[in-house]
C-alpha cells in the first residue's frame, strides 16, 4: 500500500473555487467514509480548512487512486470534475509526507508560520480515528506531522511571520497602524465561537477594544468565551453580571472599561449598528450578513446618539469563513471596509504583504524549517520501510520456532528415555543455533529495508523461506490494530 494525497488550496485554486468547494458540517466525515468504501483505499483522512481541502489515503494503485480520490472530491464539494481537475495537486509516497510536514510547519499557509494549522491537523486525525478510517499509516503520519510542526516552532522563529490569519486580517484592516492603537476604544462584534472566532475575540481583547460582543448559535458557548476573556483581562476579579435584557449575558471587567458580552446569533442585527469592528467565522452554508442587512445597520448607526460608536471611522469587517459569511457586495458599500479570504490571499501574495520581521531573518527561518522537514521526511520513510519488513521477520522467527518445536517432538519419540534436564538442554541448544543463524540476516535485512527502494527485501525474504503470506498478513493486522488503539500523542496538540 502507498500514501497518496489529492487536494486543492489557496496556492492552486482561486478563492472563488475554494469557496464553492468548502466542506461544512458533516461533509468531511461523509467524504472519508466514502473514500474508505472506494476500491483503491484502505485508509482515509481529510484536512479541510478555510483555504485547503486535502484527501489523504493509503492506496494500492496510483492511477486508480488519483482518479477515485479526484472523483470523490468533485462529488462531495459539488464542483464538477472537469472544472475541479485543473486546480488539484497530487503528491505520492515521500512527496505526500513532505507536503503534510510542510503544511504542519506553516510553510504552505497563507500566512507563513501560522500555528493554527496544527490544531486543524489534530482535528483531521481525531475524525479519522473516531470513524476508524485512519489505520496504522495515517495515524503514524498525522501524529508525526504534529510533532514536526511543534519542533519547527520550538527550534526556529518561523512564527515570527505572523501568529495567525486573524492577526494578518486585523493588520490589513488597520492599514499600517499598530493593531493595538487602531483597535483601542472600539466596539467589536465577533460572530461565531469556534477556534478561529475565539482567537479573534482574544486578539481584540488584548488589543484593548472597549466592548466585545460574541454572538453564537449556542449561547452557552459564547458565554463561556466571554467570561473567560473577562477574567483574563480584568485588573481585579471580574463580576459576572447581566448586561441588557435577559437574552444577553455579560462579563464586565475594570480593565479600561472592557466589557465582554454574549448574545444569541439572532441578535446580530441589533448589535451591528453599534459595532466598529465585526469579525465573522461560522460554519454557515449561506451568508450571515447580507448587503441589505449591512446597509440597514449603517442607516441605524447614523441615527445613533453621539458616543455610541466611532462615528468618524468606517465599520471594519473581517470575514474569515469559507464559504464566506459576509456578502462580497460590502466591498462596494460606502462606510464599510471588508477584508475577506480573497483579499487576504492577494495581500499575502505581495512581497511586502506578509507580516513579520525582516525579510532576511524570515528567509533564514524558512530555510531552517525546510531542513527540518527534509530530515523528518527521511526519518519517517526509513521507519515506515523498516516497519514494513517487521511482520515478515516476525513470521520467519515464528516459522523457525515451529520447526524447533516439531523437531523436539520428534526427538522425544526417538529418545523417550531422556530426562527433563537433558530434554531442556537439547531444546535450549537447538534454539540458540536457530537464533544465531537468523540474527545477522534479520538485522541486516531491517537495515537494508530502511533504505530507499528497500521494500523489495521483504518480498525476497518471503520467497527465500517460503513464508505463508497469510501469516505475514496476520502479524500486520495485529500491529495495525495495536497502533490504531493507541491514544493521541500528548505532545501532538494545538499550537
N, C-alpha and C positions, 0 to 999 in steps of 0.2 A: 504494500500500500504506500501511497505517496501524498504529500501535503500539497494542496492547491488552494489558491485564493483568487477569486474573481470579484472585482469591485469597481466603484467609481468614487471620486472625491472632488473637492474644490480644485484640485490640480488637473483633473482630467475632464471635468464637465462644468458648464456654466451653471450659475445658481438657479436659473430658471428650470433646468433639468433636475438638479438636486432637490428642488422644492417639490416637484411632481413625484419624484422617486422616494421621498421620505417615508420611512416606516413608522407608524404610530400605533399606540395601543398594544394589542396582542399580535400585531403583524410580524414582529421579529420571531416570536415563538412559532407561529404557523410556518414561517419560512424555514427554520431549522428542522422542524418536524417533517416537512415535505422533502427537504433535502436528504434527510436520512432514509426516507422511503424510496428515494430515487435509486436506480440500479448501480451507478458507479460509486456511491458514497457509503462509507461505514461510520463516519463521524462527521459532525457539522457544528458550526458556531457562527454567529453573525455579530459583527461590530457595526452598530448603527448610531451615528452621532449627527449633529446638525450640519456637518459638512463632509460626511463619508458614509458609505454603505458597503461593507465588505463581507463576503460569504467565504468562510474557511471550511475545507472538507478534506477528509482522508479518502482518496480515490484509488481505484486500481487501474484506471485507464485515463491518460492525459486528455486526449482529444474528446473522448466521450464525456469526461468530467467537465471540461470547459463548456461544451455545448449544453450539457444538462444544467450546470450552475447558471449560465447566462440566461437560459430559458426560464429558470425559476425566478431569477431576479426580475426579469421582464414581467412575469405573471404576477408577482407579489407587489411590485411597485406600480403596476398599471401603465408603465411606459412600454410602448411596442418594442419588440426585439430589434427590428431594423433601425429604429430611432436610437435605442439604447446602446447598441453594439459599438458605435464609434467612440463612445465615452468610457468603455470598460477597459480595465487593465487586468493582466493575468500574471501571476507570479507562481513559480513551481519549485518545490523542494527547497534548497538552500536560499533561493531568491525570495520565496514566500516567508521564510524565517527572518531573513534580513529585513523585509518590508515591515513585518509586525514589530520587530525590535526597534526599528527606526521610528515607527508610529508611537510606540510606548515612550520613547525618549523625547517626543515632541519635535522631531526633525521634520515630520511631514505635516505638522499642524499649520493652520492659517497664521497663528501667532507662534513663531518658533520658540520652543522651550516651555510652552504652557503645560501645566501639570494635571489638568482635569482629565486628560485622556486616560490616565492610569485608572481612575475610577470607572470610566466607561469600559475599559478592557476587563476590569474586575466584574462589572455587571454582565458583560458578554459571557464570561466564563461561568458565572453563577447561573445564568439562564441555561447554558448547555448542561451543567451538572444537574440542575433541577429537572430538566426534561430528559436526562440520560442520553443526550445526543453527543456529548463530549466524552470520548474514551481516553485511552492512555496517551495517544499522540497529542490531542488538543489540550488535555489537562496539563501535560508537561510543557507544551508550547506557551500557553497563555500564562501559566504560573511563572515560567522563566521570563516572559516578556515583562511581567510586573517587576520582577527582581532587577532586570536590566534597566528599566525605566527609573527605578529608585536609585540604582547605582549611578546612573548618568547625572541625576540631580544632586546626589551627595558628593560626587567626585569632581564635578565641573560647575561652572557658572552658567550652564545653558539656560536656566530660568531667569537670568538677568534680562533676557529679551522681553519678557512680559509674563506676569503671573497667570493671566487668563484672558479669554476672549472678552470677558466683562470689562477688565481694565482697559484693554485696547479700545473697546467701544466707547467707554466714558472719555477716554483721551481724545477720540475723534469728535465727540460732542463738545468737549472743552475747547477745541480748535487752538491748541498750542498752550493754553493756560494750564497751570497745575490743577489736577482734578480736585484736590482738597480746596484750593482757592475758588475754583469755579462752582463747586457744589455747596460750599458753606452757606448756611442760612436758607437754602432752598427746601421746598417741599417735594418729596419723592413718592411716587406710587409704583410699587412692584407687583406685577400680575403673575401669579404662579408661586409655588413654594417648593419646587423641586430643587435639584442640586444647583443648576445654573441661576435660578431666581434667588435662591438662598445666598449664593455667592455675591450676586448683585446687591442684595439688601445689606449684607455685611460690609461690602465695599463702600456703599453710600453712607452707612452709619459711621464708618471710620473717617470718611471724608468730611463729616460734620454737617450733614443736612439737618434742618431744624425739625422736620417731621417726616416720618417714614410710615407709609400705609402699605400693608401687604394684603392683597386680595387673592383669595384662592377658593376653588370649588369646595374644598373641605376646610371649614373654618377652624377646626381644632388644630390642624397642621399649621395654618398661618399664625394662630395664636401662640403656639409653642415657639415659632421662629421669632415673633415679635417680643415675647417675654425674654427669650434667650439674648437677643440683641440689646434689649433694655438693660438687662443685668450686666452684660459685658461692658456697656458704655456708661454705666452710672458712676457718678463720683461718690455716692453713698448708696447703700442698699435701696433698690428701687421699690416703690409701692405700686403694686398691680391694681389699677382701678378702672372701673368702666369709663369709656370715653364715648360720648354721643349717645345714640339710642341703644336699645337692647340688642340690635343686630351687629354692633361694633364693640369690640373688646380691646382695651389698650393697655400699654405698659409705659408709664411716664417716668423719666429719669431727671435728675438735676443737672446733668451734664449739658451745659449750654442750651438748656431748654429742649433737648431732644425728646421727641415723643414718638413711640412706636405703637402702631395700631394694627389690628387685624380685622378685616371685613370679608363677608362673603363675596364671591366674584360677581354676583348680580348687582352689587352696589358700585361697580366700577364707574358707571356713568355719573353717579352722584359725586364721586371723588375726583373725577377727571378735571373739572373746571378749576380745582384748587391746586393741582399738581404742576410744578415747574419741570420736573423730570419724571418720565414714565419709562419703565423697563418691563418688557413682556417676554416671557419664555414659558409657554404652556405646551401641552401635547394635543391641543385642539386641532381638529381637521379643517375647520373653517376659520374665518377672520374673527379675532377677538375685538378689534377696534376697526370699524369701517370708516370711510372718509366722511360719511354723513354724521356719524357719532362724533368724530373729531371736530367737524365744523360747528355742531351744536355746542360742544364743550367750549370752543373758542368764543362763541357768542355769549355763553353764560359767564365765561371768565371775564369778558369785557364789562359785564354788569356787576361783577363782584365789588364789594366795598374796598377802599384803599387798604393795603396791608394784608389782604387775603392771599396774595401771591406776588411774585416778582414781575410786576406789570411791565417793566422796561425790557424784559427778556422774552425771546421766543420760548415756546414749550419744546423741550428736548425729548425726543422719543428714541429708545433703543430697543430694537426688535432682534432677539437672539434665537427665535424659534425657527424650526424648519419642519413643515411648511410655515410660512410667515404668519404672524399673529396680527400685524398692523398693515392695513391697506397701503399698498405702494403709492397710491394716489396722494398720500400725505406729503410726498416729496414736492408736490406742486401746490400745496396749501400755504398761503402766507401766514406767518405766525408760528409755523411748525418747523422743526428741524429733525428729520428722521435719519437715523443710522441703522441699517439692517445688514444681514449677512452678505448681501451683494455688494454694498458699499464698503463693508469691512474687507472683503476679498480684494476689491480694487485698491484700497488703501494699503493693504499688506503687500500687494504686488509692486508698489512703488519703492524705489531704493531707500527713500528716507521715511517710508510709511511705518515700518515696524518699530515698536517702542524698544527702548533699551539703552545700553551704554554704547561706547564707541564701536565702530564697525570692525576695527582690528581685534578688539577683545572678544567680540561676538564671534568672529570668524575662527579665532583660536579655540573657543569653547566648542563650536560646531565640529571642528576637526577632531578634538579630543573625544567627543561623543561618537563620532563616526568610527574612530579607532576602537572604542569600547564595543560598539555594535559588531564590528568585524570580528573582534576577539570572541565575543559571546556567541556569534553565529557558528564559528568554527568549533567552539567547545560543545555547543548544543548538537551539532551534526555528528561529532565524534561520539557523544554519549548515546545518541539515538542509534547510530550504527552498531555500537558495542551492545546496546540493549537488544538489537535485532538478532544478534547471534546467541544471546544468552539462553533462550529456550532450546536451541539446538545443542548447546553444550550440556544443559541440564538433561536433555533427552539422551545424549550419549552416555553421561555418567549413570543415569538410571538403567540404561541397557546393560552397561558394564556390571552394575550391582546385581542385576537379574542373572547375568551369566555366572558371576561368582556364586550366587545362592544356588543356582542349578547344579554347578559342579560340586559344591559341598554336599548337596543332597545325594548326588551320585556316589561321592566318596563314602558317605555314611552307609550306602548299600553294599559297597565293596569291602569296606573295613568296619564291620559292625562292632568290633571289639575295642575301638578307640574310646578312651575315657573322655570326660568333659574337658579336662585340661588340654589334652592332646588335640581334640577337635577345635577348641578355641584358638590354640596356637596356629594350627594349619589355616583356619579361616582368616585370622589376622594377617598371616604371611601372604596369602593369596590376595587379599585386599590391598596390602601395601604394594605388591608388584603391579597390580592394575592401576592404582593411584599414581605410582611413579611413571608408568608408561603413558598415562593420559595427561599428566601435569604439564609438561613442556608444550605439547601440541595445543592444549586448550588455552593456555596462557598466551601463546604466540598467535593463535587464531583470533583471540579477542583483540590483541594489539593490531593485527592486520585489518580486522573488520572495522576498527575505528577510523581508519584512513579513508580518504575519498576513493570511491569505487570499491570499497571493501565489502559491499553487500554480498558479492558472489562467494565469499568464503563460507558462509552458512550453507549455501547450496552444495558446495563441494564437500563439506563435512557430512551432510546428509547422504550424498551419493556414495562417498567412500565407505561409510559404515552402514549403509543400507538402513537408515533410521526410518521408523514409521512416521509419515507425515502427520498422522492423527495425534501421535504422542507429542510431537513438537507443537502442534496447534493447541493441544490441551494445556501445555505449560504457558503458552502465550495468553490464552484466555484467562487463566488463573492470575497471571501477572497483571493483566489489564484490569481485571475486576478489583484487585487489591489496590491498584493505583487510583482508580476512579473513586473508591470508597474513602480515600484519604481526605481529611479536611483541608480547606484552603490554607496555603502558607500564611501564617500570621504576619509575615513581612510584606505580603503582596497586597496591601490595602491601598486606599486612596492616598494621593499625594497631599 
